[in-house]
Amino acid sequence: MDSADHTRTPAPAPVPTPALRSLRGLSLGDAFGERWFPLFREPRQAIEEIRARRMPEEPRWHWTDDTAMALGIVYVLERHGEIRPATLALAFAAGHRADPGRGYGSGMHELLPRLLDAPEDWASLSRALFDGQGSLGNGAAMRVAPLGAWFADDVERVVRQAEASALVTHAHPEGVAGAVAVAVAAALSARGELDLRAVLRHTPDSAVRAGLARAADLPFTTEPWRAADVLGNGQRIRADDTVPFALWSAARHPDDLVSALWTTAEGLGDVDTTCAITGGVVGARTGVDSVPPAWLERVEALPGR
């Protein structure tokens, strides 16, 4: 257990500008992507509207667990300047208790209430998921971009901190690899150096890494829906089925957040998660200043930001 984590709350440190930009881009992508779920539109209607680049008309765009958990990461970094797993476990658990209807997956509904009672047991509880294999889902990847932007000047530290943030809930190597890839991409994006082969070099040997290799070889002239067919669109909720396409979309539009989100949405699938990843990565460089005001007016505000 992290010493003194639960006996005092340090004063928060300023959030580095790239991390704040990334968090805002992530929440925008999350809320924008959620508009395209079947709950709101039939797939054929969705793809027609996306290809026509018609803004979702819902008056309020609410973000999901992607953003809720990213806020937990930023909370811990503000107070400690690094990931402290027990503190992060408690932050995730408290966020879930406050609003469990944010779209958490079944594994998190099982794990997070247990972490609320015993955050110091995060390692054993995380490993116990899915018959002792740990989660290989995309949850660690969807929330981690602000961490990568936070430590953008030190990519090796990004890798270590991303691993630490992932293991709290995603003990399977694929879940960890997904988080590392996204965090590295966000760090490189914040530096204006986003490149899929550079991300590949820092990603552990895994199915995620193999997917990134395919993404790096896929021309940016490829239609997004076809790229999603090749790389996956998150429909299987696995890191290796989610991260390669989201990062391909980000690398396709490294300086244009709006175009990156439209490209990602065209892949359908787990749209809030893929768009959250893309938004967090591209947003680390661009922020949201160039996003249409009509979008920003609809997106749910980030508490205290």
C-alpha positions in Angstrom: 0.0 0.0 0.0 1.2 3.5 -0.8 2.4 5.1 2.5 0.3 8.1 3.6 -1.9 7.9 0.6 -5.0 7.8 2.7 -4.0 9.9 5.6 -3.5 13.2 3.9 -4.4 14.8 0.5 -1.5 16.8 -0.9 -2.3 20.1 -2.6 -2.7 19.6 -6.3 0.1 20.6 -8.6 -0.7 22.5 -11.9 -1.6 20.2 -14.7 0.9 20.6 -17.6 -0.7 22.2 -20.6 -0.3 19.2 -22.9 -2.0 16.9 -20.4 -4.9 19.3 -20.0 -5.2 19.6 -23.7 -5.2 15.8 -24.0 -7.8 15.4 -21.3 -10.1 17.9 -23.0 -9.6 16.2 -26.4 -10.3 12.8 -24.8 -13.5 13.9 -23.2 -14.6 15.5 -26.4 -13.9 12.4 -28.4 -15.6 10.2 -25.8 -18.8 12.3 -25.8 -18.8 12.8 -29.6 -18.2 9.1 -30.2 -21.0 8.1 -27.8 -23.5 9.8 -30.1 -23.0 7.2 -32.8 -23.9 4.1 -30.7 -26.9 2.1 -31.8 -28.7 3.5 -28.8 -29.0 6.7 -30.8 -28.8 5.6 -34.4 -29.1 2.6 -36.6 -25.7 1.7 -38.1 -26.7 2.6 -41.7 -28.1 6.0 -40.5 -24.9 6.5 -38.5 -22.5 5.8 -41.4 -24.5 8.1 -43.7 -24.4 11.0 -41.2 -20.7 10.4 -40.5 -19.7 10.4 -44.1 -21.8 13.5 -44.7 -20.0 15.0 -41.7 -23.3 16.0 -40.1 -22.8 17.1 -36.5 -24.8 14.9 -34.0 -27.9 16.9 -33.0 -28.4 15.8 -29.4 -28.4 18.9 -27.3 -26.1 17.3 -24.7 -23.1 15.1 -25.3 -22.3 13.2 -22.1 -19.0 11.5 -21.7 -18.6 7.9 -20.3 -16.3 5.8 -18.2 -13.4 6.7 -20.5 -13.3 10.2 -19.3 -14.3 9.4 -15.7 -11.2 7.1 -15.4 -9.0 9.6 -17.2 -10.0 12.1 -14.5 -8.9 9.6 -11.9 -5.4 9.4 -13.5 -5.1 13.2 -13.6 -6.2 13.5 -10.0 -3.4 11.2 -8.9 -0.8 12.9 -11.0 -1.8 16.3 -9.7 -1.3 15.2 -6.1 1.7 12.9 -6.4 3.5 13.6 -9.7 3.4 9.9 -10.4 1.1 6.9 -10.5 0.6 5.4 -7.0 -1.5 2.3 -7.7 -3.4 2.1 -4.4 -4.3 5.8 -4.7 -5.4 5.3 -8.3 -7.4 2.2 -7.4 -9.3 4.3 -4.8 -9.8 7.1 -7.3 -11.3 4.8 -9.9 -13.5 3.1 -7.3 -14.8 6.4 -6.0 -15.6 7.6 -9.5 -17.5 4.4 -10.1 -19.4 4.6 -6.8 -20.4 8.3 -7.6 -21.8 7.4 -11.0 -21.8 3.7 -12.0 -24.0 4.4 -15.0 -21.2 5.9 -17.1 -20.9 2.7 -19.3 -18.4 0.7 -17.3 -17.8 -2.8 -18.6 -18.7 -5.9 -16.6 -15.2 -6.5 -15.4 -15.1 -3.0 -13.9 -18.5 -3.4 -12.2 -17.0 -6.5 -10.6 -13.6 -5.0 -9.7 -14.2 -1.4 -8.7 -16.5 -2.0 -5.7 -13.9 -4.4 -4.3 -11.2 -1.8 -4.8 -13.3 0.7 -2.8 -13.1 -1.6 0.2 -9.5 -2.7 -0.3 -7.5 -0.4 -2.6 -4.2 -1.8 -1.2 -5.2 -5.2 -2.7 -5.4 -3.8 -6.2 -2.8 -6.3 -7.6 -4.4 -9.5 -6.5 -7.9 -8.2 -7.3 -6.9 -7.1 -10.8 -5.2 -10.4 -11.6 -8.2 -12.3 -10.4 -10.5 -11.0 -13.2 -11.5 -13.3 -16.1 -10.5 -16.6 -14.3 -7.1 -15.3 -13.2 -6.0 -14.0 -16.6 -6.6 -10.3 -15.9 -8.4 -8.0 -18.3 -7.1 -7.6 -21.8 -9.7 -5.0 -22.6 -9.3 -1.5 -23.9 -10.1 0.2 -20.7 -6.5 1.0 -19.7 -5.8 2.4 -23.2 -8.9 4.6 -23.4 -8.0 6.7 -20.3 -4.2 7.0 -20.5 -3.5 9.7 -23.1 -3.2 12.6 -20.5 -0.6 10.6 -18.7 1.5 10.3 -21.8 1.1 14.1 -22.4 2.1 14.7 -18.8 5.5 13.0 -19.1 6.0 13.9 -22.8 9.6 14.9 -22.3 10.6 11.4 -21.1 9.2 8.6 -23.2 10.8 5.9 -21.1 9.0 7.3 -18.0 5.8 7.4 -20.0 6.2 3.6 -20.6 6.8 2.9 -16.9 3.9 5.1 -15.7 1.5 3.8 -18.3 2.3 0.2 -17.2 1.6 1.2 -13.6 -1.7 2.8 -14.4 -2.9 -0.1 -16.5 -2.1 -2.9 -14.0 -4.5 -1.4 -11.4 -7.4 -2.8 -13.5 -5.9 -4.6 -16.5 -3.3 -7.2 -15.5 -3.2 -9.0 -18.8 -0.2 -8.1 -20.9 -2.4 -7.1 -23.8 -4.3 -4.6 -21.6 -0.9 -3.2 -20.5 0.5 -3.0 -24.0 -2.6 -1.1 -25.2 -2.0 1.5 -22.5 1.7 1.9 -23.3 1.0 2.4 -27.0 -1.6 5.1 -26.4 0.5 6.9 -23.8 3.6 6.9 -26.0 1.5 8.2 -28.9 0.1 11.0 -26.8 3.7 11.9 -25.6 4.9 12.0 -29.2 1.9 14.0 -30.3 2.5 16.6 -27.6 6.0 17.0 -29.0 4.8 17.2 -32.6 6.4 13.8 -33.4 3.6 11.4 -33.7 4.7 8.4 -35.8 3.3 4.9 -35.7 6.7 3.2 -36.1 8.0 5.2 -33.2 5.0 4.1 -31.1 5.7 0.5 -32.2 9.3 0.6 -31.0 8.1 1.3 -27.4 5.2 -1.1 -27.3 5.8 -4.5 -25.7 5.7 -7.6 -27.9 2.0 -8.4 -28.1 -1.0 -8.6 -30.4 -1.4 -4.9 -29.9 2.1 -4.4 -31.3 1.3 -6.7 -34.2 -1.7 -4.6 -34.9 0.3 -1.4 -34.8 2.7 -2.9 -37.3 -0.2 -3.4 -39.7 -1.4 0.1 -39.0 2.0 1.5 -39.8 2.0 -0.2 -43.2 -1.6 0.9 -44.0 -1.6 4.0 -46.3 -3.5 7.0 -45.0 -5.3 7.1 -48.3 -7.2 4.0 -47.1 -10.9 4.6 -46.5 -11.5 4.6 -42.7 -14.2 1.9 -42.8 -11.7 -0.3 -44.7 -8.9 0.5 -42.2 -11.3 -0.5 -39.4 -12.0 -3.8 -41.1 -8.2 -4.5 -41.3 -7.2 -3.2 -37.8 -10.4 -3.7 -35.7 -12.8 -1.1 -34.4 -13.1 -2.0 -30.7 -16.2 -4.1 -31.2 -14.5 -7.0 -29.4 -13.5 -4.7 -26.5 -9.9 -6.0 -26.6 -6.9 -3.7 -26.6 -5.5 -5.2 -29.8 -8.9 -4.7 -31.6 -9.1 -1.1 -30.6 -5.7 0.7 -30.2 -4.3 0.1 -33.8 -7.2 1.8 -35.6 -7.6 4.6 -33.1 -3.8 5.5 -33.4 -3.9 5.1 -37.2 -6.7 7.7 -37.2 -4.7 10.0 -35.0 -1.6 9.7 -37.1 -3.7 10.3 -40.2 -4.7 13.7 -38.8 -2.1 14.7 -36.3 -2.9 18.5 -36.4 -6.7 18.3 -37.0 -8.7 17.0 -34.1 -12.1 17.3 -35.8 -11.0 15.4 -38.9 -9.4 12.8 -36.7 -12.6 12.2 -34.8 -14.7 12.0 -38.0 -12.3 9.4 -39.4 -12.4 7.4 -36.2 -16.2 7.5 -36.0 -16.4 6.2 -39.5 -15.0 2.9 -38.2 -18.1 2.5 -35.9 -17.6 -0.3 -33.4 -16.8 0.9 -29.8 -17.0 4.5 -31.0 -16.7 6.3 -27.7 -13.6 4.4 -26.8 -11.8 4.7 -30.2 -12.7 8.4 -30.4 -11.6 9.0 -26.8 -8.2 7.5 -27.6 -7.9 9.5 -30.9 -9.1 12.6 -29.2 -6.7 12.3 -26.3 -3.7 11.7 -28.6 -4.4 14.4 -31.1 -5.7 16.8 -28.5 -2.3 16.6 -26.7 -1.0 18.7 -29.6 -4.0 20.7 -30.8 -6.2 21.2 -27.8 -9.8 22.0 -28.6 -9.5 25.6 -29.7 -10.2 24.8 -33.3 -13.3 22.6 -32.6 -16.6 24.2 -33.7 -18.2 26.2 -30.9 -21.4 24.2 -31.5 -19.6 21.0 -30.4 -18.0 22.6 -27.4 -21.4 24.0 -26.2 -22.9 20.5 -26.2 -20.1 18.5 -24.5 -20.5 17.8 -20.8 -18.1 20.0 -18.8 -15.1 18.5 -17.0 -15.5 19.0 -13.2 -13.2 21.7 -12.0 -11.5 22.2 -15.3 
